[in-house]
Amino acid sequence: MSLGKVHREWSRSIKVLPKHNLVVRPGPHLKKFIPSYEQDSSPECMNMIIGWEYARMWLRERDEFRKLRDRAAKPQFIENDYEWWLKLRKTNKRFCCIT
């Protein structure tokens, strides 16, 4: 290798994160869906497993959970009140004096 040339070697790249990297994580207010039969401590009944009753319960409870979650997450719409806005900007001053 000559002195005039710079020897460059390839190396593996390293991920560099900013010092104050903000990470968004779901908070404790987010509730996960857990079916009622998983919360019970009783053993599963074989008749209910064979008859797909647990699947029906799961689907029913999932639909209710989604409906409640979507209703809570729906943004509230406030209709614009243009009359109030115009009333705030109305002046009582006369700029032109006509006599």
N, C-alpha and C positions, 0 to 999 in steps of 0.2 A: 504494500500500500504506500502510495506517495504522500508526501506531506501536504500537497496542495488540495487534495480531495478529502472531503469529510465522509467518514464511514458511518452510515446509518444502519441501524439494526431494527427489524420489526419486532414489536412486542405486543402482548395482549392488551387490549384497551380496558380501562377500569371505569366503572360508572361513578361519576362525580355528582353528588347531590348538593343543593344549596345548604348553607349552614342552618338556616331556619326553614326547613322543608315542612310545609303544612300537609298533613295527611287527613283526609276526611274519612271518618269511620262512623258507622251507624251508632247512634246514641242509645241509651237505655230506654228511651221512649218508644223505640220501634219494637213492636211485639211480633214474635214469630208464630207461625201457625202450628199448633200442636193439636191433633185430634183428641177427642175426649177419651177414646178407648186406650190411648197411650198414657194418659194421666192416671188411669185406674191401676191399682196394684193387683187386681185379680187376674188369673191366667186366662188366656184366650180360649174361647169355646170352639171346639172343632166344627160343630154344626154351623156356627156363624162364619167360620173361615171357608168351609165348603160352599155355603150358600151365598158367598160374596156380600154378606151383610156389612162387613167392615168396610168394603169398598164403597157401598152405598152411603154409609155414615160419613166416610171421609169426603166424598163428593158433596154431600149436603152441607157439611160443616165448612168445607173450603169455599163453597159459594157464598155462604153467610159471612165468612171472614172477609172475602174479597169485597162484598157489597158494603160492609161497614168501613173497611179501609178506604175504598174509593170515595165514599160519602164524606169521610173525615178529611181526605186529601183534596177534595174539590175546592178550587179557589172561589172565594166569595166575590161576586160581581157587584160593583157599586155603579149605578147609573149616573152619568154626568148631569150636573145641574147648571146649565148655561145661564139661566136667569140670575142665579146667585152670583156667578162670576161677573156678569155684566153689571149687576147692581154695585159690586165693589169698585168697579172702574168708572162709574158715573160721577161726574163732578157737578157742583152747583155754581162754580165760578163762571163768570161771563168774560170771555176773552175779547170780544168786540163790543164796544159801547155804542149803541145806535141811539141817537137822540133826535 
